[in-house]
């Protein structure tokens, strides 16, 4: 007996349209998936851990310091998990450069701490060690500076909070720089008080600390023995305000001139335009994901380099511009201009795309030969040549984004270079087309094999 043939019902118009929409959605998903995967891999690979801890042990003593009980004393807090290099070194150079302040870098209990972008600092003292030193000298702490700390451990947070509360009760001036306001707020000492921070962080801070009166529009906010600064380079203004309060306005004016900060406003915070994300700021996502320029950057450590000169490349190319990852290069520990000790991670620039040498003195001496790029060719604010180099080496839009995230809004010099990272922008477009083409080919192949 012959089995009767049963015809499959024809696909209805609704089913046909649904099938077409599914195919189109699959193609669109494939088009987005490939550039998305490449973006994630590149971003995590280059910028996943800007505060990566050393894998070797370092036994280097900090530079010896003499303590003068007739001078005010300022402590700069750091974290074993990482500390923002510009938040720390900007106000540090402002204060140390006066010669009239005892300055110390301290940690809860870590002799070597990572700073942004692969620069390691040998701290001067532990928090307890500073306390013992001051007790021995019959002295007190006049100010504490809190830079942005990168995910401090639970034990650190407990120790830091207890110490900050102790200092606040003693009337010590406490100053946070940029996202250091999160650590400050976490201690409870900002509750009910006005404060500020980096514009990028403000929404999360308002959510997590609703009892703080978060404000924008000024370089710093001052309330009694509390000062909080806006983002990154506002720490220079915060440092100058500390000089005003601990010394005098003339010392602050001299300090501003010494570091070539052209935006000092005596006795009051300068106004700061309120920044927000704009469509053209997508440039940072393009850079972090598809940057085609030099991305492995060595930074040569040279004895006597200024602290701001050191901070400028380590934070700008990495955390701000996101065009590359830096590594400290040198044949051993060095002392900065005002006595901080830094330890390199690489002996030379082998395998790197580029070697940058910060510092005016290093440029004059050509310490790394003629193939290196000497960042600071003349006396000027240390971040100015970095922004010019980012514009010339990468593009102007990236340099302007970098200035925006540094909160360096009053640029009074020209940036020249390509207007936009066009080559890097083309990469995700080509990847999307490739992903869509692969999806179409696979779909047609499967349809042909379907009976």
N, C-alpha and C positions, 0 to 999 in steps of 0.2 A: 504494500500500500504506500502510495506516495504521500509524504507529509505536505499538507497544503502550505503554500508560501504566504506568510503574513507580512505585509508591508509595514515598516515603521511609520508612525505618524509624522507628517512633515512638521518642521520647526515653525512655530507661529512667529508672527512679526515681533511680538513682545519678547519671546525667547531669543530671537535673533539680535534684537537691539541689546538685550542684557549680555549676550555673549560678546558682542562687539565692545561694550563698555568694560567688561572684565579684561579682554585682551588689551585694550588701551590703558587700563589701570596698571596691568602687569608691565607693559612697556614703560610707562611713566615711572613706576617703582624701580625698574631695572636701571633707567636713566639716572635716577637719583642715588641708587645704591652704590654704584661704582665710585663716583666722586666722593660720596659720603665715607666710604671705607678708606679711601686714600687719605682724605682729610683727617680722619680719626688716627690713622697710623702715623702720619707725619707729625701731627700736633702732639700726640702723646710721646712720640719718639724724641722730638726736639725740646718740648716744653713741659713734659709730664712731671718733671721734678727739678725745678730750678734751684731747689735747696737740698740737693742730694748730699747726704753725709759722706765723708771720706770713708774709704774702705781700709785704709792703713792707719796705723797709730802714729801720732805726732808728739814728740817730746821736745817742745820748744818753749823756752821761758819768755814771757813778755819783757819788754824793755823796762829796766829799773826806773822808778819815778821817785822824785823827792816830793814830800808833802809839806806845804807851807800852811800852817794853821791860820795865818793872817789873810789867806786868800779864800774866797768862797769855793765850795766843792760841789761838783756836778757828776752824777753817775748816769751812764748810758746803759740801759737794759738790753740784754741779748737773750736768745733762746737756742738751746741745743738743736731744735728742729729747723731753725733758720731765721734770719733777720734781714729786713730790707736794707740793702746796702746804701741807698741814697738817703732814706729816712735817718739812718744812723750817722753816716759820715758827713752829711751836709751840716747839721747843727754842731757836730763834733768839731769840724775845722773852724767854724765861726767862733766857738768858745775857746778852743785850744790855741787858736792863733792870736788871741789877745795877750797871752802870757801872764794873765792876771787871775787865772782860774785853775784849780786842781781838777783834772778831768780823768775819769776812770771808766773803762768798759767793764761791766759785771754780768755774771750769769748766775742762775740758781746753783749750778754745780757742773760747769762744763768748761774745761780749759781751752778748747778749740770749738768754734761755732761756724757753721756755713752761712755766708751771705749770698745775696742774689747772684746767680749765674756762675757759680764755681769759684768764688773767692772765699778763702778761709781765714778767719781772724782768731788770733790768740788773745783771749780776754785777759785783762789786767788782774782781776780779782773775782772771787765768788762774792755773793751778797754777804755771807757771813764774814768773809775775809775783810771786806770793806768796813763792816761794823767794828771788827776788832781793831783795824787800823785807826779809825776815828776815835775809838775809846782810848787807845794808847796815846794819841796826840791831844786828847781832851778837846776834840773838835766835833762838829756836827755836819750833817749833809744839808746842803742848801737847795739843791734841785735834783730831780730825777727826770730823765728823758726816756719816753717809751716809743721806740720805732714800731713799725708793723712787724709783729712776730708771726712766723709761719707755723700754725698748728702746734703750739707748745703742748708738751705732755701733761697728763693729769697732775703728776707730782710737781711739775714746774708751775702750773697754774695755781696750785695750793700755796706754794712758797711765795710766788710773786704777789698774789692777793694779800697774803698776810703782811708782806714787807711794805707794799704800797699803803695799806691801811695804817701801819705803824708810822710811816713817814708823813702821811697826811695828818695824823693826830699830833705829830710834832711840829706842824706848820711848814713842812718842806714844800717848796714849789714843785708841782708835778705837771709835766708837759708831755702830751702825746703828739706824735707826728703821723699824719695820714691814717692808715688803718690801725695804728697803735691805739686809736680810740676804742677799738673793740676790747683790747686787753684792759684798758682803763675802765670802760663801762662794766666789764665783767667783775671788777673788784667791788662794784656798788658805789664807788666814790663819785660817779657822775649823776646819780639819781637826783632828779629835781633840779639839775643845773643846766645851763646852756652849754652846748658843745658843737663841734663840727668835725668833719672828716673828708675823705676823698669823695667826689661826686658819684663815682661809680659804686661806692659802698653804702651810700646813704639810705637807700630803700631797705636793705637788709638790716642795717643798724636800727632804723625806726621800727622795723618789725620785731626785732629781738630785744630792744631796750626801749619800750614805749614810755618809760618814766623819765627819759632824758629829753631835754628840749633841744633837739637837733636843728641846727641852723646852717644856712649856706650864704654865700655872697661876700665872705671876707676871708682873708688869708689865715686869720686865727681868731678864736673866741676866747676871751679872758674873763674869769670869774674868781676873784680872790686869789687863792693859792693854786688855781687850776687854769691851765692854758691848753687848748686843743687846737691843732692846726689842720688846715685842709690838706690836699694831696701833695705828696712827695716833696717838691721843691718849696712848698710852703714851710717846710721844716727849716729852711734858711731864715725865713722871717721869724719863726718861733725861736730859733737860736739867738737872733738879734734882740728879740724882746727879753730873753733871759739876760743877755748882756746889759740891757737897759736897767733891768730890775736889780741885778746883782752888782753892777758897776755904775755906769752912767751913760747918757745918750751919746756923748762924744766918743766913748769907747765903742759903742755900737756903730756909729758912723764910720769909724776907722775900720771896724771889722767888715762892714759891708764893702768898703772900698778894697780891702785886702783880698776878698774873694771875687771882686768885680761884679757884685750884685747891684744892678742898676735900679732896682725897684723898691728900695728901702723907704719906708714912710715912718719917720720918728714918732714914737709915742702912741701910735694907733695902727690897727691892721689896715693894709691896703684892700680896696674893694676887689672882688674876684668875680668875673662873669660866671654865671651858673651854667655849667655844661650839661649836656644830655646826649644820648645816642642819636645819630643822624644816619640817613641812608648811606652816605659816602663813607661812614665809619666801617662799612663791610670790608674795607681795605685790610683791616687787621685779621679778619678771618681768612681772607685770600692769602695773606702773607704766612700765617701760621700753618696753612694747609698745603699751599702749592708754590711757595717761594722758590724761584729759580736762580737767585743770586747766591753769593757766598754765604754759607750757613754755619760752618764750623770755624769759629773765630778764636784765635789765641790772643790773650792780653798779657803782654810782657810786664812782669813786676820789676820795678827799678827802685833802688834805694833812694829815699828822699822825695818820692812822688807825693803831691798833695792829695789829701783825702777826697776832695771833690773830683779831682782829676781821675782818681781810681774809680770812684763810684759811677762816673758818667758812662763809660762803655759797658760795665757789667750790668747795669739796670736798663739802659736805653735800647740796646740791640735785642735784648731778651724779653723781659717782662713787659716792656712798653711797646716797642715796634714789632716784636715777635718775628724778626727776620733771621735770627740765628741763635746758636747756643755758644756761650763763651766758656773759656777755660783759662785759669791763671797759669802762666808759663814762667819758669825761672829755674835757676840752679840752686836755690835755697831760700830760706826766710829773708824777708826784707823789712826795714822799718820805714814807715811813712814819714812825711814831713814833721808831724807832731807826735811821733813816738809810738804809733800803733804797729803791731807785728802781724805780718801776713805770710801765709805759707802757700807756695804754688802747688798745683796738682800735676803738671807736666813739665818735663825737663826742657823740652824744645817744642817747636811748632810742627814737627813731623806729622803728616796725615791731616793737617788742618788746611782750610781754604785760604786763610788770611791771618796775618800777624799784625796786631795793632799795639802801638807803644804809647801809653798815656804819659803826660807830663812835659812841661816846657823844657825843663833841664835835660830830660832824656832825648828830646828832639835836637837840642843844641849839640849834644854829644854823639848822636847817631849810634846809640848803644847797641842796637840790634842789626846794624848794617843797613844798606840802602834799599833792600827789598821790602823791609817792613814799612807799614804806614804809620807815620808819626802824627798823632792826633792833635796835640796842642802845639801849634807853631808860634804862638804869640801869647802874651798875657791878656786873658779875657775870661769871662765866666766859663767854667769848665764844660758845661753842657752845650754851649753854642757850636763848637766845631763838630760835636757828635751829630747834632741835627743837620748841619750842612753836609756831613758825610753820608748820612742816611738818605738825604735828598739826592745827592749826586750818585751814590752807589746803587740805590734802590729806586726811590721815586719821591717826589715832593709830597704827595698825599700821605704817604707813610710817615714822613718827617713831621707833618702837621698833626697827624694822629698821636705821634709820640709826644709832641709838645703838649697836646691836649691832656693826655693821661699823666704827664708830669706836672700838670697844672702850671705850665709855663706859657701863659696866654699872651703876654705882651712882647711878642717877637718884634724886635726892631732891627733885624738884619734880613738879607735876602736869602731865599732858598732856591737853588737852581737844580734842574734835572728833569727827568721825564715826569709828566704830570700824574701818571697812574701806572701800576704794575700790569701793563697790558699782557705781557707774556704769561705771567702767573694767572691772570684772569682767563686766558684762553684754555688753560689746562683743564679746569672742571667742565668747560663746554665740550671739549673733545672727549673727555671721559664719559660725559652724559650721552653723547652721540654714539660712542662705542657700546655703552651699556644698552641703549635702546636698540641698536642694530643687532646685538647678540640676542636680545629678547625676541625680536621679530623672526630671526632665523630659527631659533628654537621652537617658537610657536608654529611656524610653517612646517617644520620637520615633524612635529607631533601630529599635526592635522593630517599629513600624508600617510602616517602610519596608523591612524585611526580607521578601522573598518567601517 
